[in-house]
Amino acid sequence: MKGMFEFLNEAPLAERMVDRHADGDLIVSTVSVTDSDQPFETAIQHPNYNSGKWVIVEMHETREAAEQGHRLWVKIMTNKKLPTELVNVSTSGIKKFLDSLVS
């Protein structure tokens, strides 16, 4: 795991963006990250999940896998029937720290 505050050294979002889908209340965003166990993550923002806050739904080892994962999540989230829940799979240092406070 990289340092808990490594995200402070990340390049601007536009430079880290792999892909982004926005439609109404839905955003599916896939970016490169520096503070997690894997270098790419796909996140979803939708009012039905996590009080409308971001949920990291998948981590990716390569840019190609991130692109494929992004397409898959766009397909899932634009389906007529949405998932009942989304599970946050983030491995960021700050998430691990915050989780340790409530454990």
N, C-alpha and C positions, 0 to 999 in steps of 0.2 A: 504494500500500500504506500502511496505517496503521502507527503505531508498534508496535514489537515487543512492548511490554508494555502495549498498549492494553487487552488482556483484563482487566487488573487494575481497570479502571474500569467493567466491565460490571455491569449490574443483576443481581440474584439470578436463578438459573436459572428459578425459577417464573414470573418476569416475562418472561423471554426465550423460554419454551417455546412452540413452534408446535404440536407434537404429540409424543406418546410412545407407543410400543407395546412392552410387555414381556410375554414369554411364556416361561417356563422360563429357559433360558440365553440367550435372544435379547432384545436391546433395540435398537429403532430409535428414534432421537431426532432431532428437527428443532428447531433453535433459532435465534434471532437472535444474531449475533456482531458484535464491533466491531474485531477484529484481522485480518480477512481482506479479500481483494479484493472479495468479494461479501457482502451483509449477512445471509445465511442459509446454514446448512449442515445436512446430514443425516449422521448418524454411526451406525455399527453396532458393537455389542459382542456377540461370539459366540465361544465357545471354539475354533471351527475357524479363526479368523483372527487374525493378529497376536498370538498368545499370549493371546488373550482380552481384549486392550486395544482401545480405541476405534479405529475406522477411519473417517475422513471420506470418504464415498463420493460426495457430490454437493454442489456449491455452488449457491445460488439467488439470483437478482437481486431477486425480489419475494416477498412473503408468499404470494400465490396460487401461484406456482411452487413455493415451499417446501412448501405443503400438498399439491400434486399429486405432487411428488417423494417426499414422505413416504409417501403411499399406494402409489406404485409400489414403493418399497423394502420396504415391509411385504409386498406381494404377492410380490416376488422372494424374500424371506427366509423366507416361510412356505410356499413351494412345496416339494413333496416332494424335488425335486432342487435342492440349494443350489449357488451359483456355486463354481467351483474356487478362485477367489481374489477378493479385494477389493483395489482399488487406492486408496491414500490420495491424495486430490486436494486436500488442505488447502493454502491459500495464506496461512496465518497467519504473522505476523511471526516468532514463536518457532520455527515449523517451518522457515521459510527459514533462520533463523540456525543451527539444529541441523543442517540439511542441509549448510550451508556448512562445518561443522566436519569432515564426513566426505567432502567432495568433494576 
